[in-house]
Amino acid sequence: MDSDRIDELVRRGLRTREELEAVLGSPHPGIVDKARPHLTPLIREFLSLARFFTIATADAAGNCDCSPRGDLESSVLVLDDHTIVLPDRPGNRRADSYRNILENPHVGLLFFVPGDEEVLRINGRATLSDDPELLERMSLQGRPAQLAVIVRIDEVFLHCARALLRAKLWDPSTYPERALVPSMRDMHAELVAIDVPADAEPGKRELYREYLY
């Protein structure tokens, strides 16, 4: 598609809630009112099994970031019905999410239980902490977390499972052949215009896989 057509699509994009609802329709009042500002016993149980989640943040200018997080088991620490704590593990030190939180504390979280299609959403306000007790309580494999993200909850609600059902996310029979998926090394090389020798050994770029904690 040429750039003029793309610019036209952007210019003619929807701008108002009325235009949006003309396309999607209006949500049922029960859907609008499903969020609550606290955890429940069953939500706590779901969190205890959710070993993968994403965290969405934005800086003061509105520039957004969304980052995946995961552990061998759920390590979300529940302090009370209005507060959870998320651990940080060793990474590449870009810390995009955390730099954003320093400017804008609002975060959006999606929690997933492997094999289950339901998605738990939590929106709230985050604070970064290096409190030794919190870090120790989120230890895995004998290593404490290196940073704690304290989230005061604004909203808790369940997201419908349609997206995961459509994608058959947990169905191995639908997975693409691994050889067809571009490697991280090759995608990065393409982004930054680096030539990768055709005979380069696979896997050399992924030493981080051996150092998780």
Secondary structure by P-SEA (a helix, b strand, c coil): ccaaaaaaaaaaccccaaaaaaacccccccccccccccccaaaaaaaaacccccccccccccbbbbbbbcccccccccccccbbbbbbccccccaaaaaaaaaccbbbbbbbcccccbbbbbbbbbbbbccaaaaaaaccccccccbbbbbbccbbbbccaaaaaaaccccccccccccccccaaaaaaaaabbbbbcccccccccccccccc
